[in-house]
């Protein structure tokens, strides 16, 4: 067996090696190459967050989802956007209930102290705190999706969590995870991430899959599609990606397109079908025209 | 904490190798090639080798790459160093080292990768940023020694001199002067909120915190308002043959924008080069030197349309959304005009404002008739002359004026 060593220090013992994680992801229908498998395995074993980058549609988010399924552990997702604050990502006090509690105490002529208002009863968990306080046999997978869409102030908010798997709430104290969650961050590189964030994470760049692997993925995700269709479609997409396009089709678009073709009952690539389903592949009018113009060279001789 | 002794597994790819020494030596080679490798990364690699002793070269490759590399641009350097170090071992086993053009044939000598152009080269001159120079510059034109405010007067006098008549030092001085001008930059409404008396949205958290002073009775309703953020800025500068005289001055302007307004800046002639990291260097002279060294194709032909298209398609294309886009070029384009029109139309749809700076526009009787210029004009908000530092400053002022009028 390859890679028998289990982690010595912070290792979670979730998986035994690269081959193991490849097989388990395979079981839940997600095919990985050696690089991605190594990255996921090392992130699990070293207990470090993993930063995934790659072109849109190569399956960064899917990798995290599949990892959660493969480990049969819950996936906690935090979608990033500009203006994301601690109130939406870490925790928030339930102010409405606090106000009610104040009224209630007043009507009963109770004495109210600070500590009465800032207890766990009034604490609202947001994704990161939920991941830290998760009770279960296995740590959850926390997906921090499209971190580049959040502003750089938010990155700074993550440092304590990424470094120590802990959150400090001033009124209550520091919460440290009993089992540090498996953290996966994804980024589309629309903004340069800070070096401090990169330093805290392992890094992996996901490449677009090779034609052979793309065909294998399509066989899994579109079981209804005929074998010749899949082979000619991956070939077609590979050549389309070589064209000068505004938005080159990713794996997600390819899956959509083959599903569309297969729903139309196509068993091979025919010009008419390609034209009818092109909107699944080309996402701007310019791209539609570029692919349309190049269609004669791409489809070949037809039926 | 980490045992450096060889692992017991017989299947290990590198038996008897001191992992710590291997990782440190490798990190050292990467650093010499200009790739920042921190101690955390070295530790990661050692632990990775410990956790999963590599059974093949490609295993070793992935473990080292995931540990060492922190950004996409570093992958190429890493591949080269990896290929140089392990070339004799079993390169044929590794598809990833072979895939990249830099990895195999053109690899550096086995004694160690060749160093890139050193950044700390000794120019043999005095450090430029010293007080005597400024004093000397002022003393040169000492007409009235009684005037205490010498520097601004000098600068504004120089500002109207065309670029080709300025020496390097005056350029630097004017570059700093430009930097001071980029103070009031247009803003957009951000998605973050701050508590303030002018706000309209009730701020529950602040209200409750305030009520603590009044026996938990919420007397004062606190409000919050959205914060303004500086509008994103992208500047593209033409460094082709026809723009040779303006190139350095434009680099100074780009540096001012990058430092003060956080702009993304690019230079282009036949291909696009991102200059933001190079130009944000602390010293103006070093920054301009770095930037000049980085642009490989300067003073060649111009392909404006192709470069705008490349920018739109790259992962920096997102920064164009809602941004102020400044293009500095004379509009002589070797791409067909309709290609530029198509690229500019896409750019216009993403940007908030498009401003074209043309060094020829101040000449009497100027008409935007150059093929590219005529095609691009319908998509520009403004066409401004930019042949002296004073006119560059007027460009900045023109952008700053829109501060209040367009916040949408």
Contacts between the chains, C-beta under 8 A, distances in Angstrom:
chain1	res1	chain2	res2	distance
A	2	B	11	7.9
A	2	B	55	5.3
A	2	B	59	7.7
A	3	B	52	4.3
A	3	B	53	7.2
A	3	B	55	6.9
A	3	B	59	7.4
A	4	B	9	6.6
A	4	B	53	8.0
A	5	B	7	7.4
A	5	B	9	7.4
A	5	B	50	6.7
A	5	B	51	5.3
A	5	B	52	5.6
A	5	B	53	5.7
A	6	B	51	7.3
A	7	B	47	8.0
A	7	B	51	5.0
A	8	B	47	7.9
A	8	B	50	6.3
A	8	B	51	7.2
A	9	B	1	7.4
A	9	B	47	7.1
A	11	B	51	6.7
A	17	B	52	6.3
A	18	B	52	6.4
A	18	B	59	7.5
A	34	B	58	6.3
A	34	B	59	7.7
A	34	B	62	6.2
A	35	B	62	5.2
A	35	B	65	7.7
A	35	B	66	7.7
A	35	B	96	7.3
A	38	B	52	7.6
A	38	B	59	7.2
A	38	B	62	3.9
A	38	B	63	6.3
A	38	B	66	6.1
A	39	B	62	7.4
A	39	B	66	5.0
A	41	B	52	6.6
A	42	B	44	7.9
A	42	B	48	5.1
A	42	B	51	6.9
A	42	B	52	7.1
A	42	B	63	6.8
A	42	B	66	5.6
A	42	B	67	7.5
A	45	B	48	7.8
A	45	B	51	4.4
A	45	B	52	7.1
A	46	B	44	6.4
A	46	B	47	5.4
A	46	B	48	6.7
A	46	B	51	6.6
A	48	B	44	6.9
A	53	B	72	6.1
A	81	B	191	7.4
A	82	B	190	7.2
A	82	B	191	4.6
A	82	B	192	8.0
A	83	B	190	6.6
A	83	B	191	2.7
A	83	B	192	4.8
A	83	B	193	7.8
A	85	B	192	7.0
A	87	B	205	7.7
A	93	B	205	6.9
A	93	B	208	7.7
A	95	B	204	4.0
A	95	B	205	6.3
A	95	B	207	7.8
A	95	B	208	5.4
A	96	B	204	7.7
A	98	B	208	6.0
A	99	B	208	7.1
A	99	B	218	6.8
A	102	B	211	7.7
A	102	B	216	4.6
A	102	B	217	7.6
A	102	B	218	8.0
A	105	B	216	7.8
A	112	B	216	5.7
A	114	B	212	7.5
A	117	B	216	7.5
A	151	B	190	7.9
A	151	B	192	7.3
A	153	B	192	7.3
A	188	B	315	6.8
A	188	B	318	7.6
A	189	B	72	7.1
A	189	B	315	4.2
A	190	B	315	6.3
A	190	B	318	3.5
A	190	B	319	7.1
A	191	B	318	7.5
A	191	B	319	7.4
A	195	B	36	7.7
A	195	B	70	7.6
A	198	B	70	4.2
A	198	B	71	6.4
A	199	B	38	5.7
A	199	B	40	5.6
A	199	B	41	7.7
A	199	B	70	7.0
A	200	B	40	7.7
A	201	B	70	7.9
A	202	B	44	6.5
A	202	B	66	5.4
A	202	B	67	6.9
A	203	B	66	6.6
A	203	B	69	5.6
A	203	B	70	5.0
A	203	B	71	7.0
A	204	B	66	5.7
A	205	B	69	7.8
A	205	B	72	5.3
A	205	B	75	6.2
A	244	B	309	7.8
A	245	B	313	7.8
A	246	B	312	7.0
A	246	B	313	6.2
A	246	B	346	7.5
A	286	B	342	7.4
A	286	B	346	7.8
